[in-house]
């Protein structure tokens, strides 16, 4: 167990008035224990009480082992997986994280009718929002790798290359640089860029296209994420105008980041730039999301997130404009909040580029 992280979670449990919680998110279990398990349909559950007692419940097939500070209770495929947890949990409120399958929760409730399940994700989510020094350095390193991959991919742009071919090259480059797995990279040419989450297909690059490349993957369990938009061979005046609005929106939000500012105010800073430029309705998503052991994790950087920015947070700043049937522009950086501002983790240029 990582005792420092455990103590942070326990403090948040006390603030939430939760005496016990069940943690099932693989990323959150790893955050506290150092064990990474993808349980799929099987059960993985970390029980934690407000005194810091922790017990891990896992299928024997995962191959985990006891440690002095983390007892392990194993079950097999033929067993009722919640039996051990039912013997440890106390009567009353039990915080359940948002990822635990309902089949396990209902099985526990059948065995323990004196347990009252309540939402229990906040203590771990709140602890994970502020990255410690080890996490910060991993996120810095991974963003430098992302810069390197983005530069290489830009050099592969050429007439007739396909979106899915380029996305495959991104994955190859990430794997060569230590990525844990392949990802679903976003490569969007021309009108496809008007869909913020367009899946790469066989569309071929042609002169005059915008090219939006959003690349992300876990490296050593921690994610990187960055988006750049460039133009192939030529850029129209309308494309140039939209690009500069998005770049200014990205920079306006970044300039406003410091502890104490509301996350919703960051969203507003970017949105105001785009609205004043006449494209407000075409910025169709939140400004950003937290990132760490999950690509999308708290905090939510949106107009409805009235949470103050805190030093140690890492999140994306990714305004965009999406014009149906024409093109789209998105520019995304990851930022680490410092005591007096922020550190932008991505160094790949944001000046408008026309790739020939």
DAURQUI-V729438 format. One record per backbone hydrogen bond with DSSP energy under -1.0 kcal/mol. NH is the residue of the N-H (numbers start at 0). CO is the residue of the C=O. If there is no record, write none. Layout:
{{NH & CO} {NH & CO}}
This chain:
{{1 & 31} {2 & 0} {5 & 1} {6 & 2} {7 & 3} {8 & 4} {9 & 5} {10 & 6} {11 & 7} {12 & 8} {13 & 9} {14 & 10} {15 & 11} {17 & 12} {20 & 47} {21 & 94} {22 & 45} {28 & 24} {29 & 25} {30 & 26} {31 & 27} {32 & 28} {33 & 29} {41 & 38} {44 & 56} {45 & 22} {46 & 54} {47 & 20} {48 & 52} {49 & 18} {51 & 48} {54 & 46} {55 & 70} {56 & 44} {57 & 72} {59 & 74} {61 & 58} {62 & 59} {66 & 69} {69 & 66} {72 & 55} {74 & 57} {78 & 75} {82 & 79} {85 & 81} {86 & 82} {88 & 84} {91 & 113} {93 & 115} {94 & 19} {95 & 117} {96 & 21} {99 & 96} {104 & 100} {105 & 101} {106 & 102} {107 & 103} {108 & 104} {109 & 105} {110 & 106} {111 & 107} {114 & 111} {115 & 91} {117 & 93} {119 & 95} {124 & 120} {125 & 121} {126 & 122} {127 & 123} {128 & 124} {130 & 311} {135 & 131} {136 & 132} {137 & 133} {138 & 134} {139 & 135} {140 & 136} {141 & 137} {142 & 138} {143 & 139} {144 & 140} {145 & 141} {146 & 142} {147 & 143} {148 & 144} {149 & 145} {150 & 146} {151 & 147} {152 & 148} {153 & 149} {154 & 150} {155 & 152} {156 & 153} {159 & 204} {160 & 157} {162 & 202} {163 & 200} {165 & 161} {166 & 162} {167 & 163} {168 & 164} {169 & 165} {170 & 166} {171 & 167} {172 & 168} {173 & 169} {174 & 170} {175 & 171} {177 & 174} {178 & 173} {179 & 217} {184 & 182} {185 & 213} {187 & 211} {189 & 209} {191 & 188} {192 & 189} {193 & 190} {194 & 191} {197 & 194} {204 & 160} {207 & 231} {208 & 205} {210 & 229} {211 & 187} {212 & 227} {213 & 185} {214 & 225} {218 & 221} {221 & 218} {222 & 291} {223 & 216} {225 & 214} {226 & 331} {227 & 212} {229 & 210} {230 & 352} {231 & 208} {232 & 354} {233 & 231} {239 & 235} {240 & 236} {241 & 237} {242 & 238} {243 & 239} {244 & 240} {245 & 241} {246 & 242} {247 & 243} {248 & 244} {249 & 245} {250 & 246} {251 & 247} {252 & 248} {253 & 249} {254 & 250} {256 & 253} {259 & 308} {260 & 257} {262 & 306} {263 & 304} {265 & 261} {266 & 262} {267 & 263} {268 & 264} {269 & 265} {270 & 266} {271 & 267} {272 & 268} {273 & 269} {274 & 270} {275 & 271} {276 & 272} {277 & 274} {278 & 273} {281 & 278} {282 & 279} {286 & 300} {287 & 300} {289 & 296} {289 & 298} {290 & 313} {291 & 293} {296 & 289} {300 & 287} {301 & 299} {304 & 301} {308 & 260} {311 & 336} {312 & 309} {314 & 334} {315 & 288} {316 & 332} {317 & 286} {320 & 328} {321 & 281} {322 & 326} {325 & 322} {328 & 320} {330 & 318} {331 & 226} {332 & 316} {334 & 314} {335 & 342} {336 & 312} {337 & 340} {342 & 335} {344 & 333} {354 & 230}}
